[in-house]
Amino acid sequence: MDTFKLDNPAWYSLDEAHEEFAVNYDGLKFYQPAYCPFGGVFNDKSVALNIADYASFTDYFFLIGDEPKIDQNVKIDGELVCNQMILEKPIDLESNEYIVELQTYEQRVQLSTLVNLVQPGYFKEKTADLGTYYGIYKDKNLIAVAGERMKMNNYTELSAIVTHPDYTGKGYAKQLISHVSNKIFNRSKIPYLHVASDNANAIRLYQKLGFVSRRKLSFWKMSRVLR
């Protein structure tokens, strides 16, 4: 299996299943800013110049992988080190919640609002178009979600695994993770995810569900220099 592609997930997603969402440069690929703030480097040729060009039409973005080369027009705002975790077999977990596929405009607004409440900065205007997202409602309020983001031919990333702070600790996340992961397996793809390496509680949950750590990856937050 082409596991090496997981070392550069944004690049290979934009080279394969998500090619239609790509902004292409020589040795560099980014998602269109309205869909996802991620990009990947394949080689170092002209990278600094191309990063500066992309930075000129978005507020911020993340490059995944080694620390990128930049010029005076771009700055690095921070490094987020993540555990990349992969699931090798479907999750055997009985769900006792009604899980809804989030399709309507109203549902997608609720999805974006919830994700940006808990994990601001990663879920963009059209992120929900990259894959399928699911949620759990209580009293007509969307209180937990999970879905798909970066997609290669053989791998699909779980993302936006979020529970409203008033509803944590009730098992909603693990039911959604199981639901989304098994949907991915049903399409003959392999689920994987990224979690901040210092988020011990989330890592323990993923491990209990069968995810194993594959490697650490850095997400470099970047923006243009305002003059």
Number of C-alpha atoms within 10 A of each C-alpha: 5 8 10 9 15 20 17 19 23 30 29 25 28 23 18 15 17 20 17 11 20 21 15 18 17 13 15 23 27 24 24 18 23 13 19 24 23 23 30 25 23 14 10 12 14 14 20 17 17 19 27 20 15 23 20 16 10 14 12 20 26 24 26 24 20 13 12 16 13 17 14 10 17 22 17 18 13 12 16 15 18 18 20 22 22 24 20 13 14 18 20 11 12 9 14 9 14 10 17 15 14 21 13 9 9 9 18 18 13 18 25 20 15 22 23 16 14 14 13 12 13 18 22 16 14 14 22 22 14 17 16 18 26 23 26 22 14 11 6 7 12 20 21 27 31 29 25 25 23 25 24 22 15 18 24 26 26 24 23 25 24 23 24 15 12 7 12 13 9 9 14 23 22 19 24 25 24 19 21 24 25 19 16 22 18 11 10 12 18 22 26 24 22 19 21 17 16 12 11 11 8 15 20 12 14 21 14 12 19 17 21 17 18 15 13 17 23 20 22 22 18 23 21 23 14 8 4
